[in-house]
Amino acid sequence: MYLNSFSKVLTALVMVIIVSCSKKDNTALLPSGSLILDVGISVAAFNVYNPLKAADLDAFIIGIYNLQDEVVEQYNGASEIPESIELPEGTYYATAHSDNNVPAEFDNPYYFGSSGNFAITAGQTTSSTITCTLSNIMVTVIYEENVIQDFTSYSTSVSNSAGSLVFGMDETRAGFFDEGPLHIESNLSYSDNEGNIQTRNLSGDIAGAETGKHYEIHIDASLSDGNALISLNVDETYETEIVTLSDIETEMSGELLITEIMYNPAALPDAGGEYIEVKNVSDQTVNLIGLVIRRGSSNTIHVITDDLPLLPGEFALLGRSDTATAEVDYVYSTISLVNDGDEIYINAYGTDGTDGSVICMVNYGAPGFNTSLNGVSIQLDPNISDANDALLSTNWCESTTSFLTGDLGTPGTENELCQ
C-alpha cells in the first residue's frame, strides 16, 4: 500500500516592525535597538482528503522572551502588535503558536515555531524569522476494499494518554493528537451463516509517534482467507521511516527461512553493518537469483541479481554492505532495516516485485520481539524449520556470541539455541 499524498506549501507572512525609541518610564533607560520579525507558516498540505485547515495568524500567540525565559512582550494575534516597540539591548528569542493544542481532535492542526536567539544592539536593526510548522500528530484511517465488502460495520479508535478519536465507516477527516505514543484498536463486525453478529478486533501501537508527521493507517481484513492487517504509512515528504503493524497469517512456501537479523549494529553505521541471514530448510538446492528482498511497510524491494545457489541446510548472508562481516554473500544496499520493527519478506518477483508468492517472512516489530537492541542481532532458534513457527517471537532470541566487528551475532553460521 502506498501513501496517496500530495504536498502544497501554505505560507502566510506578517511583518512586525519594532523600531528603536527611548522609553518614557524609569525601568528601561538602557540603550535600545530595533527588530524586524517575520512570522510565517510553512506546512505541507498532506491530508489525502482535504487541505489542512488554514491557519489564521490573528489567532496566534506571539511572544518575545529573554534568555531567562521571561516574557518581555506578548501579543494575542498578529494584528495586535503595534508598529513600534522598543527592546533594551540584550539577547532574546521569539515564539509563535496557534492557540488550539488539545490532546485529540478532528481537523485541528496545531502550529508552533521559534526564532532562535537574536541580539538587540543599541542603534541597530536586527532581523529574525519565525517559521511555524505542524506540531501535533496527524492521523488518517483508510479501510481497504476487503473490509468494505466483507464487514457490515467497522470503526477504529486511535488514542494517546489523554484522549482518543473514533474513525467510523465514513470518516474522511484527519485527526490530530498531542505528542506521545498512540494506540490503535480496530473493531469489525459481520453476520455469520446463521445470522449472528460476529466481531474481529485488531490492535497495534505507534510507540515512536512524532509531532509534525502524518500517519496513514490502512485497515485490511478478509473473511475468506482469515487475513487481517493494520498497515501504517508515514508521509514520506518528511523522509520518515515507514512502519507496519500487522496481525496477518501469510501463506508461505517455506523453502527458505530468515534466521537472523542485525537491524541496529553498534560497531558500524547502519548502512555498513545491517544484515539478514537466510537458510535453505528444504531438501533441494535453492537458487536465490531473481528472488526479492522486500521491506513490508513501504514495499521497498531489492531483486537479487547474482547466482546464489544454496544447498540444503546452507546459509546465505545478505548484507546492506560488504563491510557488515566477512561472511556477506550478497549486498542488497537499497534496503534499510527499521530499528523499531518491520516486516521482511523473501518472495518471488511476480509482476512488480511486491506481489510474488511469499517464500518466508518475519515481522520483528510484532509483540514479543525486542526492538531496543544496539549491536545485537536477533536470531531464530536452530530447532525451528517451519515458516509459520518462524513468525513467533517466542522462537527468537538475542545473540550472545561476538563476531568479527565486536557486535553480537552468528552471521552465516548456525545460531545459538534459544533458552
Steps between C-alpha positions, in 0.01 A plus 500: 500500500634834404419827664282716278621843595594826346685798624408862478659787681279722707671825576382809678730774613452785735776754555537648843717809504634582841671837478762647732385783720553625852275366774324756712497299824788463743522122478659475156751778452745253346610561140255340259499365148240397244377169368332393177324169564342286227239250616382244249349157453653230283329162502431229243127460434528120505150400607389258231141612541508875553764769525617570852295754688617849413670671789401852599798697626261722693427192716871447573668588827830672434748553780846650540713355781832572665752224565349441843181392315314803634237657278611843384215564257195293408222550246175307455494517123724662246265792447546602865872561457563876489713648228766620741646306797830554670722233651795567730838377386534126557431155361149373437298239317143502372232232460166480325234232531135445424278494806349155448728232645272227640558125564289378205261666256392474138604771251717674758857552378718675758786722381809609691825677413799661669742759368810389682710752689560849363692797639365852535777759471458868577436709190482200269223303331490123529297262281368162609249248369254261659384213278202315646440139400256224589585405858249235594456149356273454199314171448271379221334159469423318174288184482603268220251348256497164681370669815236698312372189322520237778402690814169663589652754739847606604675772694851579618591676824831682518600624844781656700535530877253788522245459221367289217322530166277246325530471121170354383399344171452831320758711683701711257652747743853502633550465874765698685665381820731648760851355523553150634437134407177406323292183539280358221189283553297393198165322542331330205157329505336254260209256487584129499309236303242474778439873512692558822717808536867416533790737561868516419740722689839629392736706710840660477717777636703786356752525781718753320231732366655838420347845481500651154439163336201357314414138583263335251353181644367237260258242639475178298323177593338219305252237615587268213867442579522595868744780434502821702739789466562840650736684268643833605658747259688813600494789254834479319507874437686502830738216404374296793525124534181313417369254757257208470296360788347169397303202618504295184541136410706491180499195275865406452668228301771472767804365313700783653490652847627835624713387794683812623456877475746772597280809487706733721877438493719687747849433367409635155244751370168351394594537133814296562395241756139389442444146374238229447586131523304246292510121530393229253280265706383293204649175370594653165740768378336843487648778286427849629557675167184683392343488845398821677601640837208719604441732794130463561391839630620697200513216244863599444655219299835371385522232230794263549701515180785257576500125469470386862428125531446358849529131575264353762595636840725777362483867597518814286596824671339802333671822608416862448874538441789260456655652814229352727713188547736286296219244457286727277398305188295771331453879539146641479594866575161654413305378808542639851372312805270693733621492859153488656378207293382412151400210278781345295399271212676269259263453207482422132493800264141471374400793278674787678710353781237558769231246405695179446444188709653527848772248588561622855458809714535631853350804669758591763278787616228261615429467875775313681789603277767721654533819293732684740819309426826670409779293349312173561329290233176310549515134398261214437539190714684243281240232589236696305456396138135592433421839343194562720691413818766747388242779530469455877708729720530218755723316254742792473762623744794739527847394387765468769805410289743766379606496134764682295374858546455461877119501479305194612373258238568180307491623137520223245525222758266294718313701760512450874219310670237729647441431869 
